[in-house]
Amino acid sequence: MRAIGIILAGGNSKRMRELSNKRAISAMPVAGSFRSIDFTLSNMTNSQIRTVAVLTQYNSRSLNLHLNSSKWWDFGRKQGGLYVFNPTITPESSDWYRGTADALYQNLSFLKSSHEPYVVLAAGDGIYKLDYNKVLEYHIEKKADITVVCKKMPEGEDITRFGCVKINDDGRIVDFEEKPMVSDANTISCGIYVIRRRHLIELIEKCAEEDRYDFVTDVLVRYKNLKRIYAYKIEDYWSNIASVESYYKTNMDFLKKEVRDYFKADPQIYTKAEDLPPAKYNPGAAVKNSLVASGCIINGVVENSLLFKDVYIGNNTVIKNSIVLNNVYIGDNTVIENCIVESRDVIRANSTYIGSPDNIRVVVEKNDRYMV
């Protein structure tokens, strides 16, 4: 593909509550064995994009560890490859990334030294499959300055955390509101953009001259009537996990056979592999409609839940409608329902944690595992 990829993975969201206290949103575990960024990286490599840069900042250690080898996504090559850029003190700048446009500006040398004519910009917190070649073909066909991947949301969906767009009959975006309090539009931006590389450099340099830092507000919204900005609509599964509610719903979607089959089908989603034994179900274990990852040991009851890697479930313990992240020990006679249990937690025996479908509870415990 005649494009380089840039993944914006440095942001934080207070809507994630305790879940983002120790990791970037792009490093959030998804569907038992993946990380959020795996979906965008896999889309890049499946679209034959050979050079990809990941721009990280907030709580980036977990994400950097996940990306420490590029071979899992087939970027271990002599030409191109996977690059991870953190904010760096230079003679020109000593600031953190102040926004998405500023993050691009501080890594402008990467854009200038590349040779591909186009750039695919994508957020690292989207769960979807997409052939970026089709977006590029649409971009060229429409002679667009910028193409924004969009999706029509169901009625009643909360769209206040997205950019909302209005589109004319030709597919051109005629209005763009970023995170409106109220909107009569139900088509949202998915945070995926295609733009010519030289044009992106010009826009980012213009933003820097005017002390503007955000790509959406200071480029898309500002130039909506001056540039030819088109919408490429996707109809397949797409979700954003940047809130506790959406993170919970997205993971629960993977309990549906049609969603699992969609992501299992070619082209596949790739992730970093870990050497763990298969899950073990001891006498007394009962598992129904759940995803259980490698390394788990189950002695109790698990229903409509996701257990990520290396989770221990004690005797007479009941887990329902919940997500248990990596490396969690849950003691005997415990009840957990409508919860997200943070990774590396130790839940003492005889504990009870119950949330509700409308108010998912985030469980964070730091007990000493060896004293349980």
N, C-alpha and C positions, 0 to 999 in steps of 0.2 A: 504494500500500500504506500502511496506517495505522501505519507504523513508521519510525523512524530507524535508521541502521546505524552501528555502531561496530566498527572493525577494530583488533584488538590486534596491533600490529606492532613492538613495542619490545624483544622478548626476544632472548636469545642462547642458543646450545646448544653446549657443549663437544664434543658428538658430531659437530659439523660440522668439527671440527679446523681446518685452515688456511683453509677456505673462508669462514669467518665473520670472518676477521681484518680485512677491509676493507669488509664490507657486512652489513646486517641479513639475516636469513634470508628475510624477506618480499621482499627485492630479489634473491634468487637467480634466475638465468636458468633457464628451463624450456622444454623442447620446441623449442629452436632460436631462437624469437623472442619468447617471453613472459617475464614475471617472475612469481614466485609470487603476488604480491598481485593480479595481473591477474584471477585466477580468482575471488577473493572479490569484487573490485570489479565484475566483470562479472555475477556472480550478483546483486549488489545492484541494479544498474541494470536487469537483465533482470526482476527482481521488482518493478520500479516503486518502489523506495526512492529518494527524491529528495534526501535529506539524509544524508550519510555523513561521519563523522569517523574519521581514521586517527591512532592514538596511537603515536608513534614515540619511540625513545630510543637504543638501541644502534646505533652506526655508521650513523647515519640519512642521511648525505649522499647516498649513491647512491639511496636510496629517495626522498628529497626531490626529487632531480633527475628521477627517473622520474615523480613526481607533480606536476611544476611546471605542467602544464596539465591541467585536468579534462575538456577536451573529448573526449579519446579514449574516455572511458567515459560520455559524454553527461551529465556533471554541470555543464557550462557553461551555467547557467540563472539567471534572475533570482530565482526562488524555490528555496530549497534550495541544493545545491551540495556540493562536496568540500572538507573542512577537514582540515588536517594540524596536529596538536598535539604539540609537543615539551615536555619539562619546562621550566617557567618559574619564575623566582624572583618570589615575591609576598610581601606583608606577612604572609600566613598560612603560607607554605611556602617553604623554600629547599632542599628535597631533590630528588634524582632520584626517578623512579618506583620505589618499593620492592617493587612487585608489581602484579598486574593490578587488584586492588581499589583500591590506592592511585592507580594511573593514572586510574581512573574518578573517584576522589574529587577529584583535583587538577583535573579537568575537569568538575566537577559543574555548573558554571554552564551548560555546553552542554546538559546533560540538563534542567536546570530551565527554560531558556529555550525549549526545544522544545515543540511542541504535539501531536505524534503520541502516541497512547496506549501504543504498544508500542516495544520496542527489540530489534533483532537484533544480538547480540554474536557476533563471529566472529574466529578467528585468521587471520593473513595468510599462513600457511605450508601451507594445505591445497590440494590439486589435485583439483577436483571441479566438478560442475554441480548446482545445486539451486535449485528455486523456493521461496523463503522464504515465499511466500503459503501453500503447502501446510502448512508447519510451523506458521504462525500459525493456520490453520484448525483443525489438530489441537490446538493449545494451547487455543484457545477451546472446542472441543468437549469436551475433557477437564476444563475448568475448572481448569487447572493454574496453579500459582504460577510455575514455571519449566519450560520444555521444553528438553531436551538432545537434540541430534541424535546418534544413535549408529549404529554399524555392527558387524555380527558379523564377526569376523576368521577367516580360515582356520586350520585346525589346524596347530600348529607355528609360527605367526607370533609374533615377539617382541612381547609386549604390555606389557613392563615400563616403557616410556617413555610410556604412555598412562594415562588414568584408566579404570579397569575398573568396569563397572556390572553389577548384577544386577536383573532386571526381573520383576515378577509378571505374571499372566495379563492384567491390565487395562492393562499398559504402564507402570505406575508403578515408579520406581526405588526399590528397597528397600535397596540397599547400593551404596556408591560408595567405591572405593579409588583414591587418586592415586598412580600409578607404583609399584605393589606389586612387591616382589622376586619373589613367587610368587603366582599367582592361579588359581583353578579357573574363573573367568569368562572368556569369550572375546568379550564384547561391550564395545566401548570407546567413550568419548566422543570425538566428532570436533572438539570445541572450538567448537561453534556452539550458541548459546542464544537462546531467545525469552523475554522477560519484560516485564511491564507496567512502563512507565517510572516511575511513582510508586513502585511496589514496589521497583524497582532503587535508586532514590534512598534510600529508607528503609534498605535492606540495606547500602548503601555507607556511609551516615552512621553506622550502627551499628558497622560494621567500624572506621571511623576513631576512634570513641569508645573502642574497646577495643584500639587499636593492632594491628589485624589488617590484612594487606596483600594477601592472595592470594584471588582470587575463587573458585577451585576448592576450596581447603582450608577457607577461612573462610566460605564461603557454601554451596556445593553439599554438601560432605562434612559440615559442621557442622549444616546444617539438613535433612539427608536424611530424618529421621524427624519433622520438625516442619512442613515445607512439602510441598505437593503437587508433587513433581518427577517429570515424565513423560519417557519416551524416545520420540523419533521416529526410527524405523529407516529407513535408506537402503539400497537394494540395488545402486545403480549404482556406477560407479567412484569411489573416494575414496582419496587417499593423502596422507600427511604427509611433508615433506621434511627434517625437523629432525635428520637424521643423514646421514653420508656414504653409508652403505649404502642408506638409503631414498631419498636424493637420486639416487643412481646408478640404482637400480631403477626409480624413477618415470620418469626420462628414457628409460631403455631400454624402458619400456612403450610409449612413443610410436613405437617402431619396429614395433609390432603394428598391422596395418591396422584392426582393430576399435576400438582405442583412439583412433587418429587420426580415424576416421570419427565416433566418438562426440563428440569435441570440435569437429569441423568442423560438425556438424549444428546447426541452430538450436535454442535460442538460442546465439549465438556468444560466444566469448571475445574480448575486445578488449584492445588494448595500444597503447602509444605507438609511432607509426610513425617510421621513420628512412629518409632518402633515400639508399639504397644501390643500386648496380647489381646485376643478377642474378648468381648464381654463375657462374664461368667454369671450364670444364674444358679444360685444355690437352692436346695430344697426349701420350699416355702415362698419362693419368689413368684410373683404374678405380674406380668407386664401386658398392658393392653393399649393399642393405638399410640405407641410411643417410639421415639428415635433414641437409640442407646449407642453411644460411641465406644470405641475401643478402650480397653483398660478398666471398664466399669465392673464392679462386683455388686450384685443385687441379692438381698435377702428378703426384702419386703415387697410392697405393692406399688406399682408405677402405672398411672393411667393418664392418657392424654398429655404427655409431658416429653420434654427433651432433656436427656442427660448427656452432657458433653464428656470429654475424655477424662478418664481416671477418677470416676466418682464411686464412692462407697455408700451403699444404702443398707442400714442396719436392720436387725430383726424387728418384725411387727411395725415397721415404719411405712407410712402411706404418703405417696407423692402424687398429687392430682393437679392437672391444669397448670403446671409449673415448668420453669426452665432452671436447670441446675448447671452452672458453668463449670469450667475445668477444675480438676483436682480438689474436689469437695468431699469431706467426710461427714456423713449424717448418722448420728447415733441411733440406738434402738428406741422403739416406742415413740417415734417422732411423727408429727403430722404437718405437712406443708401443702398449702393449697392456694392457687392463684398468686404465686410468688415468682420472683427471680432471685436465685441464690448466687451471690457473688463468688467468683473463683477463689480457690485456696481457703475457703471458709471451713470452720469446724463447728458443726451444729451438735450441741450436747444432747445426750439421751433425754427422753421425756420432754422434748421441746414442742411447742406448737406455734406455727406461723401461718396465719390465714389472711389473705387479701380478698378482693372481690373482682369480678370481671371489669368493673368500671374504675377500680382503683388497685392496680397491680402493686403488690408490696415488694420492695427491694430489701433482701435480707443480707446484712453485712455483719458477720461475727468473726472475731479474731481470738477464739479460744485456743489454748495449747492442745494440739492434737494428741499428744502422748499422755495427757492427764485426763482424757475423757474416759 
